[in-house]
């Protein structure tokens, strides 16, 4: 799983940029633990917004 370090090292990598921005690895681990806890308060929601590769690189 990518985190904000992957996105920012060497300058912003446009293929990893999204909003909200990628989280720190510690935050990702906390989310994994919460989702795996079995609580019914967690569910999946997605908002896909694909962009053509040439538009991200311009």
N, C-alpha and C positions, 0 to 999 in steps of 0.2 A: 504494500500500500504506500503510495506517495505521501510525503508530508511537505510542509512549507520549505524545509531545507532543500529538497529536491527541486522545488520550483525556483528558488532564489539564487542558488549557487551559480556563479558566473553570469549573473544578470537574469532577469525574468525570462523563463522559458515559456513561450506562448502556448504550447500544447499542454502545459500543466496549469495554466492560469484559469481560474474560475471564481465565481462569487457565490457564496462566501468563500474566502480563500482557504487553501488547505490548512489543516490544523497541525499543531505540534504533535510529535509522537506520543507525549505523555497524555494529551487530550484524546488521541485516537485509542490508546490503551484503556482509558477510563470508559470510553464509549463501548468498546468491545466487552468489557466486564459488565457494564449495565445491560447490554443487549443479551448477553449470555446468562444473565441472572434468572431468567424465567419470568420476570415481571411482565404483566400484560400491558404496562404503560408504554412499551416500546413497539413501534411498528415502522415499516418502510414506506417512505414517500420519495418520489423522484420528480425531477424537473429537468428533462433533457432539452438542451438547446445546442444542437450540433451546428458547427460552422465549417464552411469549406476551408481546407488547408491553406489555400492561397490567400484567403481573407485574413487569417490569423498571422500570416507571415509578412503582410504588406506594411 
